[in-house]
Amino acid sequence: MKLVIVGNEEECLGFSLAGIEGIIAEDDAMFLEKMHTLFGDRDVGVIAIADRYFSLFSKHFSSMIEKRALPAIVFIPSIDGIHHASSLKEYLATILGIRL
C-alpha cells in the first residue's frame, strides 16, 4: 500500500522530499480526473488531499468512500492557508462516515 498526496505543485514537492508520491492537481477538473484514477488503483492505501478540495470531494466522492475501507482519505491544510474550517467532531464524522 502506498500513500499519495493530491495538491498543487508546492504541496507535492514538500511531501516528495519525504518520499511520498505527489499527484498535482491545479484545478477542479484535474482534481476530479486524478481522484477517479486513484480510486481505481488498488495499490493506494491512503490519499492525503489539500483541504481546498474538501467541498468538491464531498460533493463527488462522499458516497463512494462510505462503501469502501480503502483508500483512507485525509485532508491536510493547504500551503496557502486553511480553506475548510470545522470542529474536530465534524472532521472526524466526515472521515469516519459516522456522526459522533
N, C-alpha and C positions, 0 to 999 in steps of 0.2 A: 504494500500500500504506500502511496506517496501523498505528500502534502503539496498543494499548489496555492498560489496567491493570485487573485484577479484584481487588477487595479491599473493605474496609469504607469507610465514608464519609470518614474521616480520611485514609486512604491515597490514595483517589481525589482528594480535594481537593488534596493536596500535588502530585500529578502534573499536575492540571489547571492549576496555576499555570505549568507548563512547556509547556502546550498539548497535553497528552496526554489523550485521551478516557478517562474513568473509567467502569467498569461496577461498580456497587455490588452486592455480594452479602453479605447479613447472616447467612445461614445456609446449611447444606449443600444443602438443596433448591433454594434460589435460585441457588447456585453452579452446580449441575448444569444448571439451566434456562438460565442465561446462557451457559455453555460450549457447550451444544448450538447455541444461536443464533450464537455467534461462529464455531464451526466451519462453519456454513453460509454465512457472509459471506465472499465472495471478495475483498473489499477489505482484510481484516485480514491483515497480514503477520507481526506479532509480538504475542504475548499475554504480558504480564508478570502473574504471579499471586502473590499473597501466599502465603508458604510454609505458612501454617496449612492450606491446602487441598492440600498435596502428596500425602498418602496417599489422599485422596478422588479426586484427579485420577488418580493412578497406578492406582487400582482401576477407574475407569470409562473412562479415555481412553488408557491406555498403548498398547493395541493399535491404536487409531486413528492415533496420531502416528507409529507405526512405518511406516505405509504412505504418509505424506504428507510433503512437504518444507515446506509452508506450511499453517498458520501455525507459525512458530517459537515455542516455549514457553520462557519464562524465569521461574524462581522467584526472588522477592526476599524479603528478611527482612520480616516483618510489623512494623507500627508498635509493637506491644506486645512485641516480642522475637522471637528466632529460635525457630521451632517445630520445624524439621526440621534436625537436626544430622547432617551426613555429611562424609566426607572429600571432597576435591576430585576424587579419582579416581571415587568413587561418583556424585558430582554430574554430572560430565561424561559418565559412562556412561549416566546416566538421560536427559540432554538429547540426546545424540547417538544413543542407541539401540544403542550397541556397548559391549562390555566391553574395557577397556584392560589 
